[in-house]
């Protein structure tokens, strides 16, 4: 063996001994640090690994000295490969242009065309083709857990913090979609985008269906597909961009092309479309981004324009009626600001001069939404006389003098109208027929050729209508019945005239076409018989209702029985839907007392209502079922009546007719309140509601029930927390000002733990009632002075842990925080959280029992809103829970607000995790 071969073999044996020591140390320690090499000659440590400086092309002669392409490392020096040099196995190579000479040994191997050291090469670690995970080092022929020099471990991967857009500058600091990471900072890229040049005006069409979320806009958030357009300003000025001709709910933003800084963003400028204006220098480039609100996708048209004077050039019409014209708004401008719509819509305009005094109708037809507006003076800026919005048809009315000129504007708020028809004619008399005061009477007709001018019940798509005037001959209850018509009738009643106040409406698609109204003597109403589309024969019956049905007098106790099978449905109870006949009774109280009206023993599913004075009087009590979960045939109403007071007792049903039993009983008026609480906090009282009378009617109760009443006088001003936590029955908690006759301040109906916060001044007395939905049993009443914990002034401070879960309830909390995504009327709980380290945190309410809203503010409740979410869209399992993601610096403090959608409150679970 020659000397070089001996030295090489000796070095290899030493390396084997070193590798054995390394593996033993790894087994003993189980730590990455066990892999730190201690290299014996001829190996040297470079970047934490052992390399042979004599032939390693990346460390040739010295650490970090890399041979250029086409050169090999020979005895520590980079030498260019000559033509023909190469071959395998170190025997001189093969024929021209082959791979370089490779002195193969135990660890030095030829892998493909490369000569590698399998102890240190991450692409051939231990053997050819044995590749380490991306970014992981190879040492001692084994892949290390640590990352290569220049890379950092983030979320289980080795990344370059200087270039990775998901970990830019630090782990989990993600750049907005479309922004690359350069030098550890989020930069801006014009890709992907479509260059639309500098043409103004212009239209660019596209779709976001199936597109990526490549840009992030503040007014649409993440998760919305978008398309970007590169626009270059041809000159300095203001430029307008809009999506008013688009087919879906768009958002629109403008970003600087060099930095991606947001210049403008808009969700709804008119209807569901968007519009922005941007001031630009000549040659300045911006990215115009079209996205969707709440993840919406669709086809769009992006319009680019410069603001300038809009010319009003209406078409002059002849002063004759009737007349019909057709038109279009394509390629028109928005010359009239419609009083009945906030959107910007191109319009077609006409001038018309009235040939005589009268009321004129301007009726437009098209297969889309329509706006018709009439302006006085014949100009686009005149005062609006009438403006109407409709679908398929829209009618505007104007009462004009002979020779008076008006301007008529027609538009579609969603975009240009390819075609429309405009009719102008004198309005027919309304009402069309006067019925006088005759009772009863029946009229019939056919609506096939009648005009649609009124749009009964505020519907857009209706057919022609017939109109009738009726005057009540005396004070009473009157019924207008169109149930005998051959088509589903839309019927409405207006006071005094066809333009009068809408009093009642009935849609035969959902309920009987029957309206019952109380009218004063000589009061006139207009009855409109309309249709949602079908035409045919109609029938209208007008009659007076005999109410009450029977007089009970003043006898107590008493019981009556009967059936509603042959009676009519005239009254709509306050606590149930209309749709079944009812029996009515007059009762006069013989003395000041508590009276109980009860339908126990009925075969019919009853609804019981007590009205003051007459059948048209206000509802004093109404109950569907005594126990909502119990017997449906049993309803009860209790109330205090003065001697001589007359009430009407109504026995009704949600949907059926049948036999009923009505009982009337009397009790002496019990004291109210029952008890007096000390003027001290905290305090708790217990009791049992069995046998308690039903004196009060809490506004939030779903069923009548006896209540316990307490007076409490506030020892100092502040919010007082009152709840029924610990009760065995479902409770209704109500607070009134002063006493039993005072105004109700608050009411909550929330199971066995009803809770509320009530502000009381020092010395103010409140009446607290604990009701039970008709159920009787043990209850607990707790009263305490609220210390403000969980509010913006006193948030609950969380421990600075990256992962944690807290639970609580928003019931009985204050409703003070107005988040951008909801929770305005619902109570909330406020937390303070300080990030223990710089990273991205996910905060959610998974595990809550109600529809939550989650908001995050920087620093305090008055800081910048960093994130807000109502529902986790696309997640059916957690649809009504909320989730936000925020990137925080180490030590950054945020306020987390757990709120409720609409007015909801309840138990919540707040989860924080990185």
C-alpha positions in Angstrom: 0.0 0.0 0.0 1.4 3.5 -0.8 1.6 6.2 1.7 -1.4 8.1 0.5 -3.5 5.0 0.6 -2.4 4.3 4.1 -3.2 7.8 5.3 -6.6 7.6 3.7 -7.4 4.2 5.3 -6.2 5.5 8.7 -8.5 8.5 8.4 -11.4 6.4 7.5 -10.9 4.1 10.5 -10.7 7.2 12.8 -13.9 8.5 11.2 -15.6 5.1 12.0 -14.6 5.4 15.6 -15.9 9.0 15.8 -19.2 8.0 14.2 -19.6 5.2 16.8 -19.0 7.7 19.6 -21.5 10.1 18.1 -24.2 7.4 17.8 -23.6 6.3 21.4 -23.9 9.9 22.6 -27.1 10.2 20.7 -28.6 7.1 22.3 -27.6 8.3 25.7 -28.7 12.0 25.4 -31.5 11.9 22.9 -30.7 15.5 22.0 -29.7 17.3 18.8 -26.6 18.6 20.7 -25.3 15.1 20.7 -24.7 15.4 17.0 -22.3 18.3 17.3 -19.2 16.7 15.5 -15.7 16.5 16.7 -13.7 15.9 13.6 -10.4 14.0 13.4 -7.9 14.8 10.6 -8.2 15.1 7.7 -11.8 16.3 8.4 -12.6 19.8 9.5 -15.8 21.3 11.0 -17.6 23.6 8.5 -21.1 24.9 9.4 -21.4 22.3 12.1 -20.6 19.3 9.9 -17.3 17.4 9.2 -16.0 18.0 5.7 -12.9 16.9 3.7 -11.3 20.2 2.6 -9.2 18.2 0.1 -12.0 17.2 -2.2 -15.3 18.8 -0.9 -16.5 21.1 -3.8 -18.4 23.3 -1.4 -15.5 23.7 1.1 -12.5 23.3 -1.1 -9.3 24.1 0.8 -11.3 26.2 3.4 -14.8 26.4 4.8 -17.2 28.1 2.5 -14.8 28.1 -0.5 -17.0 26.7 -3.2 -15.7 25.5 -6.5 -17.4 27.1 -9.6 -19.5 25.1 -12.0 -17.3 22.8 -14.2 -14.6 22.5 -11.6 -13.7 19.8 -9.1 -11.9 20.0 -5.8 -8.5 18.2 -6.1 -6.1 18.2 -3.1 -7.8 21.3 -1.7 -7.8 23.4 -4.9 -10.5 23.9 -7.5 -9.3 22.6 -10.9 -11.3 22.9 -14.1 -12.4 19.6 -15.7 -10.8 18.9 -19.1 -12.5 17.4 -22.0 -12.4 13.7 -21.7 -11.7 13.7 -18.0 -14.1 11.6 -15.9 -14.9 8.0 -15.6 -15.9 6.1 -12.6 -14.3 4.3 -9.7 -11.1 6.4 -9.8 -9.6 4.5 -12.7 -9.0 7.4 -15.1 -12.5 8.0 -16.4 -14.0 7.2 -19.7 -14.5 8.7 -23.1 -14.9 12.5 -23.6 -17.1 14.8 -21.5 -17.9 12.2 -18.7 -18.2 12.9 -15.0 -15.1 14.0 -13.1 -12.8 11.5 -11.4 -14.1 10.3 -8.1 -11.8 8.6 -5.6 -14.5 6.4 -4.1 -14.2 4.9 -0.7 -16.4 4.0 2.2 -18.1 7.4 2.4 -17.1 9.0 -0.8 -19.5 7.8 -3.5 -20.4 8.6 -7.1 -24.1 9.5 -7.1 -25.3 10.1 -10.6 -22.7 12.5 -12.1 -21.6 13.9 -8.7 -18.9 12.8 -6.4 -20.3 13.2 -2.9 -19.5 12.6 0.7 -22.4 10.6 2.1 -21.6 11.7 5.6 -22.4 15.4 4.9 -24.4 15.6 1.7 -28.1 16.3 2.6 -29.2 14.9 -0.9 -27.3 11.7 -0.4 -27.1 11.3 3.4 -25.6 7.8 4.2 -26.4 6.5 0.7 -27.0 7.8 -2.8 -30.5 9.2 -3.1 -31.2 9.2 0.7 -32.4 12.8 0.9 -32.9 14.7 4.1 -36.0 16.7 4.6 -35.8 20.2 3.0 -33.5 22.4 4.9 -32.2 19.7 7.3 -28.4 19.1 7.6 -26.6 15.7 7.2 -23.9 14.8 9.7 -22.2 11.5 10.3 -24.3 10.0 7.4 -27.5 10.9 9.4 -30.1 13.6 8.9 -30.1 16.1 11.7 -33.2 17.7 13.4 -31.6 21.1 13.2 -31.8 23.3 10.1 -29.0 24.2 7.7 -27.2 27.5 8.2 -29.3 30.4 7.2 -32.6 28.6 7.8 -35.0 28.7 10.8 -37.4 26.1 12.0 -41.0 27.4 11.9 -44.1 25.1 12.4 -42.0 22.0 11.8 -40.3 23.2 8.6 -36.9 24.8 7.8 -37.6 28.2 6.2 -35.7 31.2 5.0 -37.1 34.1 7.1 -35.7 36.5 4.6 -37.8 35.1 1.7 -40.6 32.9 3.0 -44.0 34.8 2.5 -45.6 32.7 5.3 -42.8 33.4 7.8 -41.4 36.8 6.7 -38.9 38.1 9.2 -40.2 35.8 12.0 -42.2 32.6 12.3 -45.9 32.8 11.3 -45.7 36.4 10.2 -47.5 35.9 6.9 -47.5 38.5 4.1 -50.8 39.4 2.6 -51.7 37.3 -0.5 -49.8 38.6 -3.5 -47.0 40.2 -1.5 -43.6 38.4 -1.6 -41.1 38.4 1.3 -37.9 40.3 0.5 -35.1 40.7 3.1 -37.5 39.7 5.9 -40.1 42.3 5.0 -43.3 42.0 3.0 -42.8 43.5 -0.4 -45.3 44.0 -3.3 -45.7 42.2 -6.6 -47.8 43.2 -9.5 -48.4 39.5 -10.3 -50.9 38.1 -10.8 -52.7 40.9 -12.5 -54.0 42.0 -15.9 -52.5 45.2 -17.4 -55.3 47.4 -18.6 -53.0 50.2 -19.6 -54.0 53.9 -19.4 -57.2 54.1 -21.4 -60.0 56.3 -19.8 -62.9 55.7 -19.9 -62.8 51.9 -20.3 -64.5 48.7 -19.2 -62.7 45.5 -18.1 -64.8 42.4 -17.7 -63.9 39.2 -15.7 -65.0 36.7 -13.2 -63.8 35.7 -9.7 -65.5 32.3 -9.9 -62.8 29.8 -9.2 -60.1 32.5 -8.7 -57.5 32.5 -5.9 -57.5 34.8 -2.9 -54.4 36.6 -4.1 -55.0 40.0 -2.5 -56.3 41.1 0.9 -58.6 44.1 1.2 -59.7 45.6 4.5 -63.3 45.8 3.3 -63.6 42.2 2.3 -61.0 40.3 4.4 -59.4 37.1 3.6 -60.9 34.1 1.9 -62.5 36.0 -0.9 -61.6 35.2 -4.5 -60.3 38.2 -6.5 -58.9 39.5 -9.7 -56.3 42.3 -10.0 -55.8 44.9 -12.8 -52.7 47.0 -13.3 -53.7 50.6 -14.2 -51.4 53.4 -15.1 -52.7 57.0 -14.8 -52.3 58.8 -18.1 -52.1 62.2 -16.3 -52.5 63.7 -12.8 -56.1 63.7 -11.6 -58.9 61.9 -9.9 -60.0 58.5 -11.2 -63.2 56.7 -10.6 -63.5 52.9 -10.5 -66.7 51.0 -10.0 -68.4 47.6 -10.3 -72.0 49.0 -10.7 -72.7 46.8 -13.7 -71.6 43.5 -11.9 -73.8 40.6 -11.1 -72.8 39.8 -7.5 -72.0 41.5 -4.2 -68.5 43.0 -4.9 -65.8 44.7 -3.0 -63.3 47.0 -4.7 -59.9 48.2 -3.6 -56.9 50.1 -5.0 -53.3 49.3 -3.9 -50.0 51.0 -4.7 -48.3 48.9 -7.4 -44.9 49.3 -5.7 -45.7 48.8 -2.0 -49.3 47.2 -2.1 -50.3 49.9 0.4 -54.1 50.2 0.3 -55.3 53.6 -1.1 -59.1 52.9 -1.1 -61.5 50.2 -0.3 -65.3 50.0 -0.6 -67.9 47.3 -0.1 -71.3 48.8 -0.9 -71.5 52.1 -2.7 -74.9 51.4 -4.1 -76.9 48.2 -3.8 -74.3 45.4 -3.6 -71.8 47.0 -6.0 -68.8 49.1 -5.1 -67.1 52.4 -6.2 -63.9 54.1 -5.2 -62.1 57.3 -6.3 -58.3 57.7 -6.2 -56.1 60.7 -6.8 -53.0 59.8 -8.9 -50.0 61.4 -10.5 -49.3 61.1 -14.2 -47.7 57.7 -14.8 -48.5 56.4 -11.3 -49.4 52.7 -11.3 -52.0 51.1 -9.1 -53.5 47.6 -8.6 -57.3 47.7 -8.8 -58.6 44.6 -7.0 -62.2 43.2 -7.6 -63.2 40.8 -4.8 -66.4 39.7 -3.1 -68.2 40.5 0.1 -68.4 37.5 2.6 -66.8 35.2 0.0 -69.2 36.0 -2.8 -68.0 35.2 -6.4 -69.3 36.0 -9.8 -68.9 37.9 -13.1 -68.1 41.6 -13.0 -67.5 44.6 -15.0 -64.8 47.1 -13.8 -65.4 50.6 -15.1 -62.7 53.3 -15.2 -63.6 56.9 -15.6 -62.5 60.5 -14.8 -65.1 62.7 -13.2 -66.4 65.5 -15.4 -69.5 67.5 -16.0 -72.5 65.4 -16.6 -74.8 66.7 -19.3 -78.5 66.4 -18.8 -80.0 66.0 -22.3 -83.6 64.6 -21.9 -85.7 63.5 -24.8 -88.8 65.8 -25.3 -92.1 64.0 -25.4 -95.3 65.3 -26.9 -97.9 66.7 -24.4 -100.4 64.0 -25.1 -101.8 61.1 -23.1 -101.9 58.2 -23.3 -98.5 57.6 -25.0 -95.9 54.8 -24.9 -92.2 55.1 -25.6 -89.4 52.5 -25.5 -85.8 53.2 -24.5 -82.5 52.1 -23.1 -79.9 53.3 -20.6 -77.0 51.6 -22.3 -74.1 54.1 -22.8 -76.0 56.7 -20.8 -74.8 58.6 -17.8 -76.1 58.9 -14.2 -77.7 62.4 -14.6 -80.3 62.1 -11.8 -79.7 61.3 -8.1 -82.8 59.1 -7.3 -84.5 60.1 -4.1 -85.7 56.4 -3.5 -82.3 54.7 -4.1 -78.7 55.5 -2.9 -77.0 53.7 -5.8 -75.4 55.3 -8.8 -77.2 54.1 -11.9 -77.2 55.3 -15.5 -80.6 56.6 -16.6 -82.7 57.7 -19.5 -84.5 61.0 -19.1 -87.6 62.6 -20.8 -89.5 65.8 -20.4 -93.3 65.8 -20.4 -95.7 68.8 -20.3 -99.2 68.1 -18.9 -102.0 68.9 -21.4 -104.5 69.5 -18.6 -104.9 69.5 -14.8 -104.8 66.0 -13.4 -102.9 63.2 -11.8 -100.6 61.4 -14.2 -99.0 58.0 -14.0 -95.5 57.3 -15.4 -95.3 53.5 -15.6 -92.1 51.7 -16.7 -91.8 48.0 -17.6 -88.7 45.8 -17.9 -87.4 42.3 -17.0 -85.4 43.8 -14.1 -85.6 46.1 -11.1 -86.7 49.6 -12.0 -86.6 53.1 -10.6 -89.0 55.8 -12.0 -88.7 59.3 -10.7 -90.6 62.5 -11.6 -88.8 65.9 -11.1 -90.5 69.3 -11.3 -89.3 71.9 -13.7 -88.1 69.6 -16.5 -84.5 69.5 -15.3 -82.3 66.8 -13.9 -81.8 68.8 -10.6 -85.5 69.8 -10.0 -87.3 68.8 -6.8 -88.6 65.2 -6.8 -92.4 64.9 -7.0 -92.4 61.1 -6.7 -89.9 58.3 -6.9 -90.8 54.6 -7.0 -88.8 51.3 -7.0 -90.2 48.1 -8.4 -89.4 44.8 -9.9 -90.7 44.2 -13.5 -92.9 47.4 -13.2 -92.6 50.7 -11.4 -95.2 53.5 -11.2 -94.6 57.1 -10.3 -97.5 59.5 -9.8 -97.6 63.3 -10.1 -100.5 65.7 -9.8 -99.9 68.4 -12.4 -101.4 71.6 -13.7 -102.0 72.2 -17.3 -98.7 73.4 -19.0 -96.5 72.1 -16.1 -93.3 70.4 -17.3 -91.6 67.6 -15.5 -88.6 65.4 -16.1 -89.0 61.6 -16.0 -86.0 59.4 -15.2 -85.9 55.6 -15.7 -83.0 53.5 -14.4 -82.1 50.0 -13.2 -80.1 50.2 -9.9 -78.1 47.1 -10.9 -76.8 48.4 -14.2 -77.7 49.5 -17.7 -81.1 48.6 -19.1 -81.0 47.1 -22.5 -84.6 47.9 -23.1 -87.7 49.3 -21.2 -91.1 50.6 -22.0 -92.5 53.8 -20.5 -96.3 54.5 -20.5 -97.8 57.9 -19.5 -101.5 58.2 -18.9 -104.0 59.9 -16.6 -104.6 58.0 -13.4 -108.0 56.4 -13.2 -110.3 57.5 -10.4 -109.5 55.9 -7.0 -111.5 54.4 -5.5 -113.0 53.0 -8.7 -116.3 52.2 -6.9 -117.9 53.8 -3.9 -119.7 51.2 -1.7 -121.3 53.7 0.6 -122.4 52.5 4.0 -124.7 49.6 3.0 -124.3 46.4 5.2 -123.9 43.6 4.4 -123.0 43.8 0.8 -121.1 41.7 -1.8 -119.4 42.9 -5.0 -117.8 40.8 -7.7 -115.5 41.6 -10.7 -112.7 40.5 -12.9 -109.2 42.0 -12.7 -107.9 40.8 -16.1 -107.8 44.2 -17.7 -107.2 46.3 -14.7 -104.0 48.4 -14.3 -101.4 47.7 -11.6 -100.9 51.1 -9.9 -100.9 50.5 -6.2 -98.9 47.3 -5.6 -100.9 46.1 -2.6 -99.1 45.0 0.6 -95.9 46.7 -0.6 -95.1 43.9 -3.1 -93.2 44.5 -6.3 -94.8 42.0 -8.7 -98.6 42.4 -8.6 -101.4 42.4 -11.2 -104.2 44.8 -11.8 -106.2 45.9 -8.8 -109.8 46.9 -8.1 -110.4 49.7 -5.5 -113.5 50.3 -3.4 -114.5 53.0 -0.9 -116.5 52.1 2.2 -117.8 54.4 5.0 -118.7 52.9 8.4 -122.4 53.7 9.4 -121.5 53.5 13.1 -118.7 52.6 15.4 -118.0 48.9 15.3 -116.0 45.9 14.0 -116.1 45.4 10.2 -114.9 42.5 8.0 -113.7 42.7 4.4 -113.7 39.1 3.1 -112.3 38.1 -0.4 -111.9 34.4 0.3 -114.5 33.6 -2.3 -112.3 34.7 -5.2 -111.0 32.4 -7.9 -107.3 33.4 -7.3 -105.0 34.1 -4.3 -106.0 37.7 -3.4 -103.7 40.4 -2.1 -106.0 42.7 -0.1 -105.2 45.9 1.8 -107.1 48.6 3.5 -106.0 52.2 3.6 -107.5 55.2 5.5 -109.5 57.9 3.7 -107.8 57.7 0.2 -105.8 55.5 -2.1 -102.7 57.3 -0.9 -103.7 57.1 2.7 -102.1 55.2 5.6 -101.9 51.4 5.1 -104.0 49.9 7.9 -104.0 46.2 7.2 -102.9 43.7 4.6 -103.8 40.0 3.9 -102.0 37.7 1.4 -104.1 34.7 0.5 -100.9 32.7 -0.2 -100.2 32.7 3.6 -103.5 33.5 5.3 -107.2 33.9 4.5 -107.9 37.0 2.4 -109.9 38.5 5.3 -109.4 41.7 7.2 -111.3 42.7 10.3 -111.0 46.3 11.5 -112.5 48.6 14.1 -113.9 51.7 12.5 -115.4 54.9 13.9 -118.7 56.2 12.8 -118.5 57.8 9.3 -114.8 56.7 8.9 -113.9 56.0 5.3 -111.5 53.3 4.1 -110.2 52.2 0.7 -110.2 48.4 0.1 -107.7 47.3 -2.6 -108.3 43.8 -4.2 -105.1 42.9 -5.9 -103.1 39.8 -7.0 -99.6 38.6 -7.1 -99.9 37.7 -10.8 -102.9 35.5 -11.5 -106.1 37.1 -12.9 -109.7 36.0 -12.7 -113.0 36.6 -10.9 -112.9 38.0 -7.4 -115.6 38.5 -4.7 -115.6 41.0 -1.9 -118.0 40.8 1.1 -118.4 43.6 3.6 -120.1 43.0 6.9 -120.3 44.1 10.5 -119.2 41.7 13.2 -121.5 40.9 16.1 -119.1 41.1 19.1 -119.2 40.0 21.8 -120.9 36.7 21.1 -122.4 36.4 24.7 -122.7 38.4 27.9 -121.4 36.7 31.1 -122.7 39.5 33.3 -120.9 39.8 36.7 -121.4 36.3 38.2 -118.4 34.6 39.8 -117.6 31.9 39.9 -119.1 30.6 36.7 -118.4 28.1 33.9 -119.6 28.1 30.3 -119.1 25.6 27.5 -119.5 25.8 23.8 -118.0 25.2 20.4 -116.3 27.4 17.9 -117.2 25.1 15.0 -119.9 27.3 13.5 -118.2 30.7 14.4 -116.1 33.0 12.2 -112.5 34.1 12.5 -112.4 37.8 13.0 -109.9 38.6 15.7 -106.1 38.0 15.8 -104.9 37.2 19.3 -101.7 38.9 20.5 -100.0 35.7 21.5 -100.9 33.4 18.6 -101.3 33.4 14.8 -104.7 34.0 13.2 -106.5 31.2 11.4 -109.3 29.8 13.5 -112.8 30.9 14.6 -113.3 32.4 18.1 -116.0 32.8 20.7 -116.3 36.2 22.5 -117.8 37.0 25.9 -118.4 40.2 27.8 -117.6 40.2 31.5 -118.1 43.0 34.0 -116.1 42.9 37.3 -118.5 43.0 40.4 -115.7 44.3 42.7 -112.1 45.2 42.9 -110.4 41.8 42.8 -108.1 39.4 41.0 -110.0 37.5 38.3 -108.9 34.2 36.7 -110.1 33.1 33.3 -109.3 29.5 32.6 -110.0 27.0 29.7 -109.1 23.8 31.7 -111.2 20.8 30.6 -111.4 22.0 26.9 -111.1 19.5 24.0 -109.9 22.3 21.8 -106.3 23.6 21.7 -107.2 27.0 23.1 -105.8 30.5 23.1 -107.3 32.8 25.7 -107.2 36.6 25.4 -108.7 39.4 27.6 -109.4 42.7 25.9 -110.3 46.0 27.5 -113.8 47.4 27.0 -114.7 46.0 23.5 -113.6 43.6 20.8 -111.5 46.4 19.4 -109.9 47.3 22.7 -106.2 46.7 23.6 -105.1 43.2 24.8 -104.7 43.1 28.6 -103.6 39.4 28.8 -103.1 36.7 26.3 -102.0 33.1 26.8 -101.6 30.1 24.5 -100.8 27.3 27.0 -100.5 27.5 30.8 -97.4 25.3 30.5 -95.7 25.5 27.1 -94.5 21.9 27.6 -97.7 20.6 29.0 -101.4 20.2 28.0 -102.1 22.3 24.9 -105.8 22.6 25.6 -105.3 24.5 28.9 -104.9 28.3 28.8 -105.2 30.8 31.7 -105.2 34.6 32.2 -105.2 36.4 35.5 -105.5 40.1 36.0 -106.7 42.7 38.4 -110.0 44.4 37.5 -111.7 47.4 39.1 -115.4 47.2 40.1 -117.6 47.8 37.0 -114.7 47.4 34.6 -115.8 45.6 31.4 -113.6 43.2 29.5 -114.0 41.0 26.4 -112.9 37.4 26.9 -111.8 35.7 23.6 -111.6 31.9 23.3 -109.6 31.2 20.2 -107.3 28.5 18.8 -104.1 28.5 16.7 -105.6 26.5 13.8 -108.7 24.5 14.7 -112.3 24.7 15.9 -114.0 22.6 18.6 -115.5 22.3 22.0 -114.2 24.5 24.9 -114.8 25.2 28.6 -114.4 28.7 30.1 -114.3 29.3 33.8 -114.3 32.6 35.6 -113.2 32.9 39.3 -112.3 35.7 41.7 -109.7 36.1 44.5 -109.1 38.8 46.9 -106.2 41.1 45.9 -103.1 40.0 47.6 -100.5 42.5 48.9 -97.9 43.6 46.4 -95.0 43.3 47.1 -95.1 40.2 49.2 -91.6 40.8 50.7 -89.2 43.6 51.4 -85.4 43.1 51.0 -82.8 44.8 53.1 -81.0 47.7 51.5 -77.7 45.8 51.5 -75.7 43.7 49.1 -74.9 40.9 48.5 -78.0 39.0 49.6 -79.9 35.9 48.6 -83.4 34.8 49.4 -85.2 31.5 48.6 -88.8 30.6 48.4 -91.5 28.4 46.7 -94.0 29.9 44.3 -96.7 27.4 44.9 -100.1 29.1 45.2 -98.8 32.6 44.3 -101.3 34.6 42.3 -100.6 36.0 38.8 -100.7 39.8 39.4 -98.1 41.0 36.9 -97.5 40.4 33.2 -93.7 40.5 32.6 -93.0 41.5 29.0 -90.7 38.6 28.3 -92.9 35.8 29.8 -94.1 33.2 27.4 -96.9 31.9 29.8 -98.8 33.2 32.8 -97.7 32.2 36.3 -97.8 33.3 39.8 -94.9 35.5 41.0 -93.1 36.3 44.1 -92.5 40.1 44.5 -89.8 41.9 46.4 -88.9 45.6 46.9 -85.3 46.5 47.1 -83.8 50.0 47.8 -80.3 50.6 46.4 -77.8 51.6 49.1 -75.7 53.4 46.5 -75.8 54.2 42.8 -74.5 51.6 40.3 -75.3 48.5 38.3 -76.9 45.8 40.3 -76.8 42.2 39.2 -80.0 40.2 39.9 -80.3 36.6 39.0 -82.1 33.3 39.9 -79.1 31.0 39.8 -79.8 28.0 41.9 -83.6 27.8 41.2 -85.2 24.5 40.4 -87.9 25.9 38.1 -87.5 28.0 34.9 -87.8 31.6 35.9 -88.8 34.9 34.5 -87.1 37.8 36.2 -88.6 41.3 36.0 -87.7 44.6 37.6 -90.1 47.6 37.8 -89.5 51.1 38.9 -90.9 51.9 42.4 -93.6 49.2 42.9 -96.1 46.9 41.3 -97.7 49.7 39.2 -94.3 51.0 38.1 -92.8 50.9 34.6 -90.9 47.7 33.7 -87.1 48.5 33.6 -85.9 45.1 32.5 -87.1 41.6 31.9 -85.2 38.3 31.2 -86.4 34.8 30.5 -83.4 32.5 30.6 -84.3 29.1 32.3 -83.2 28.4 35.9 -80.5 31.1 35.9 -82.1 34.3 34.5 -79.7 37.2 35.1 -79.7 40.9 34.4 -77.8 44.1 35.2 -80.0 47.1 36.3 -78.8 50.6 37.0 -80.3 52.1 40.2 -79.6 55.5 41.8 -78.8 55.7 45.5 -82.1 55.3 47.4 -84.1 54.2 44.3 -86.7 51.5 45.0 -87.3 48.7 42.6 -89.8 45.9 42.5 -88.3 42.5 41.6 -90.7 39.7 40.5 -89.8 36.1 40.2 -92.2 34.3 37.8 -92.3 30.7 36.8 -93.9 30.3 33.3 -96.9 28.8 35.0 -94.7 26.2 36.8 -94.5 26.2 40.6 -91.5 25.3 42.7 -88.4 26.4 44.5 -86.6 29.6 43.4 -83.5 31.6 44.5 -83.1 35.3 44.1 -79.6 36.9 44.3 -78.9 40.6 44.4 -75.4 42.1 44.4 -73.6 45.3 43.3 -71.8 44.8 40.1 -68.1 45.5 40.3 -67.6 46.2 36.6 -65.6 43.0 36.0 -65.6 42.0 32.4 -66.3 45.5 31.0 -64.1 47.8 29.0 -63.3 49.8 32.2 -62.4 46.6 34.1 -61.5 43.8 31.7 -60.7 40.3 33.0 -57.0 39.8 32.7 -55.9 36.5 31.2 -52.6 34.7 32.0 -50.0 35.3 29.3 -50.1 31.7 28.1 -50.0 31.0 24.3 -52.7 28.3 24.7 -55.6 28.5 27.2 -59.4 28.1 27.5 -61.7 30.1 29.8 -65.5 29.7 30.2 -68.3 32.0 31.5 -71.6 33.5 30.6 -72.6 36.8 28.9 -76.1 36.6 30.5 -76.7 39.6 32.7 -73.7 41.5 31.4 -73.6 45.0 29.9 -74.1 45.7 26.2 -71.6 48.5 25.6 -69.2 47.4 22.8 -70.2 48.0 19.2 -68.1 45.6 17.1 -68.1 46.0 13.3 -69.5 42.5 12.6 -72.4 42.5 15.1 -73.2 42.3 18.8 -74.6 45.8 19.2 -77.6 44.9 21.3 -76.2 41.8 23.0 -74.3 41.7 26.4 -70.6 41.0 26.3 -67.6 40.0 28.5 -64.3 41.7 27.9 -60.8 40.1 28.4 -57.3 41.5 28.4 -54.6 39.3 26.9 -50.8 40.0 26.5 -49.0 37.9 23.9 -46.1 35.9 25.6 -44.2 35.7 22.3 -44.3 37.0 18.8 -46.5 34.8 16.7 -50.0 34.3 15.1 -52.8 33.4 17.5 -56.2 31.9 16.7 -59.0 32.9 19.1 -62.4 31.1 18.9 -65.6 30.4 20.8 -66.0 26.7 19.9 -67.9 25.0 22.7 -70.3 27.9 23.3 -74.0 27.3 23.6 -75.3 30.3 21.6 -74.6 32.4 18.5 -71.4 34.4 19.4 -69.6 37.4 18.0 -65.9 37.8 18.7 -63.9 41.0 18.3 -60.3 41.9 19.0 -59.0 45.5 19.7 -55.5 46.7 20.1 -54.7 47.9 23.6 -58.2 48.6 24.9 -61.8 48.8 23.7 -61.1 52.2 22.0 -58.1 51.0 20.1 -58.0 49.8 16.5 -60.2 46.8 15.8 -57.8 44.1 14.7 -60.3 41.4 13.8 -64.1 40.7 14.1 -66.1 37.6 13.2 -69.7 36.5 13.7 -70.0 33.0 12.2 -67.3 30.6 11.0 -68.5 30.4 7.3 -68.2 27.1 5.6 -68.1 25.2 8.9 -71.4 23.5 9.5 -70.3 22.0 12.8 -69.3 25.3 14.3 -71.5 27.6 12.2 -72.7 29.8 15.0 -69.3 30.1 16.8 -66.7 32.7 16.0 -63.0 32.6 15.1 -60.4 35.2 14.4 -56.6 35.1 13.7 -54.3 37.9 14.7 -50.5 38.3 14.5 -49.1 39.8 17.7 -45.7 41.0 18.8 -44.2 39.7 22.1 -45.7 41.8 24.9 -48.5 43.3 22.7 -51.7 43.7 24.7 -55.1 43.2 23.1 -58.7 43.3 24.3 -60.9 40.3 23.4 -64.7 40.9 23.4 -67.0 37.8 23.7 -70.3 39.1 22.4 -73.6 37.7 21.0 -75.3 37.9 17.7 -78.4 40.1 17.7 -79.5 40.1 21.4 -78.3 36.5 22.2 -76.4 35.7 25.4 -75.4 32.5 27.3 -72.6 30.2 28.2 -69.4 30.6 26.2 -66.0 29.0 25.8 -63.1 31.2 24.8 -60.1 29.3 23.3 -56.7 30.9 22.5 -54.0 28.8 20.7 -51.0 29.6 18.5 
